[in-house]
Amino acid sequence: MKLYSLLFTAAASARVMDSLTAVPKDWKELRHASPDDHILLRIALKQQHAAALEQAVLEMSTPGHPNYGMHMTRDELRSFTAPSKEATSVVTAWLQRHAIEHSIDNDWISFTTTVDKANSLLNTSFEWYEYSGGGGPMLRTLSYTVPDEVAAHIDLVQPTTRFGQLGAKKSTIFDMHKIDEEEVATKAGFAVKGTAAEESAASCSPYITPACLRSLYNINYKPSASADNKVAFCSYLEEYARYSDLQRFEQTLVPEAVGQNFSVELVNGGLNDQKSSSDSGEANLDIQYILGTSYPIPIVEYSTGGRGPLVPTRDQPRPPGSNEPYFEFLTYILAQPDSHLPQTMSTSYGEEEQSVPQEYAVKVCNMFMQLGARGVSVLFSSGDSGPGNSCVRNTNNATFFEPTFPAGCPYVTSVGATTGQNPERAVGFSSGGFSIYHAQPSYQSAAVEPYLKSIGTTYAAYFNRSGRAIPDVAAQGVNFQVYDKGYSASLSGTSASSPVFAGIVALLNAARKSQGQPVLGFLNPWLYNNTDLFTDVTTGYGSGCTSNRELRSGARWNATAGWDPVTGLGTPKFDKMLAAAAPGVANA
């Protein structure tokens, strides 16, 4: 009897991989899932050489190291991320015991099954949930469990407890609105001649244009249009950049670029709907200002699906969808041949870091690190809520600032926003702070520590002092002139800042390639080793938390001398960046 009891205990031994205490804020259970509803799940297997990969990425990204610039091929990277044979064997045997067919791709196992089987496999209960802001129903659960012997070999199973809600990082303070084209054209310098035109373009008034940015950041370098140096941007939430709007933008604001277009790659059911009635302002902003700063470098849009009413029923069966854009996109892009990868990539979407499970945030960050290993510079908008919106911690309702995801990943470059000229100043909506999941990386410590010392105990209870600091850099982010659905419009947000900075990085990569040098890849160690390449922004602040009772009138991160959690290291001095990245290449 005693032996039987021990065997039963061992057989029942399991580990809770992730658990939520309640349905997350602004979500509600829509209805029970039917046992025969279908669900698509992915299992991340533990990598054999995770620590060695992280060390290798830091070495290849740190100026002065013997391995600087020695990026990996796809196959070299897969040798680092491969799981052990034991891990693959144990996990596949577990799936086979539950009669689940699956596919294996290096460190990922994917499978489609029924809710009934998924519930049994993970000792859980999947239900249909919906976010109050829309986006379609999603199959999710509040907790899941796997046997101990399986837990030792996996990082996560998702989408399970991941309730986050992706959103474009554009400011709601400055609503997108139509503007008078004739007035703008005159003030931007396209309806006047000579010196007056140059002065008008340089003034950046009343709207930000490509000419304004080139003047403000001293961008004069024009590379050749080489197919082996591409810059990309990521579109989500059924937003599609429009060819006709880009044509209008070029004709009016970048006449030297007339005729350049962009290519589109469809991921996970993404579309390229040029007649869509949905919002397209974010996608148009991305393409137009990447082109405005990086012309004539080829540009790619990755249009990723991954949300919507993917609810199969007996009467109307549909293919199952994961409603999970990041894993879908990242597994797609990491599988691409080396020659197919872009060298620079900008994303203007994100969400509150606390809205995603820690295991998920860490895994996604690891995948961005893998892109860095392959020589891709990944940039993200820092967000548009200053220190945060409600500034309430989900776990205990305590007051706490809200860093953003994926900007909090130390392997992406986070871009904040500025406004004004001579001097530029931090804009109130620009997000920043300190990650709750990721430790402060060594490349940041020398820049961030003086700021922490300067504020002493201010807000000490409301942020993670040892967390990865956000943002890294900044660029203009207010009143960008954009063409959308045939009209000229104004748009603001860190979603404008990221594509501008990405265009600048694409130029630097072009200059390096012209000399036979490797591209920059993961940027941050290079940035923090060259802080003199930036104009330090010392005025303005990012504000938020205005609805929080404990903070009463809200909270602010101030822009100060040196790094700060609003504008990071500051805004680019392109001439100095070019001289540092590609000595001898003329800024002309």
Secondary structure, 3 states (H helix, E strand, C coil): CHHHHHHHHHHHCEEEEEECCCCCCCEEEEEECCCCCEEEEEEEECCCCHHHHHHHHHHHHCCCCCCCCCCCCHHHHHHHHCCCHHHHHHHHHHHHHCCCCCEEECCEEEEEEEHHHHHHHHCCCCEEEEECCCCCCEEECCEEEEEHHHHCCEEEEECCCCCCCCEECCCCCCCCEECCHHHHHHHHCCCCCHHHHHHHHHHCCCCECHHHHHHHCCCCCCCCCCCCCCEEEEECCCCCCCHHHHHHHHHHHCHHHCCCCCEEEEECCCCCCCCCCCCCHHHHHHHHHHHHHHCCCCEEEEEECCCCCCCCCCCCCCCCCCCCHHHHHHHHHHCCCHHHCCCEEEECEEEEHHHCCHHHHHHHHHHHHHHHHCCCEEEEECCCCCCCCCCECCCCCCECCCCEECCCCCCCEEEEEEECCCCCEECCCCCCEEEEEEECCHHHHHHHHHHHHHHCCCCHHHCCCCEEEECCEEEECCCEEEEECCEEEEECCHHHHHHHHHHHHHHHHHHHHHCCCCCCCCCHHHHHCCHHHEECCCCEEEEECCCCCCCCCCEEEECCCCCECCCECCEECHHHHHHHHCCCCCCC
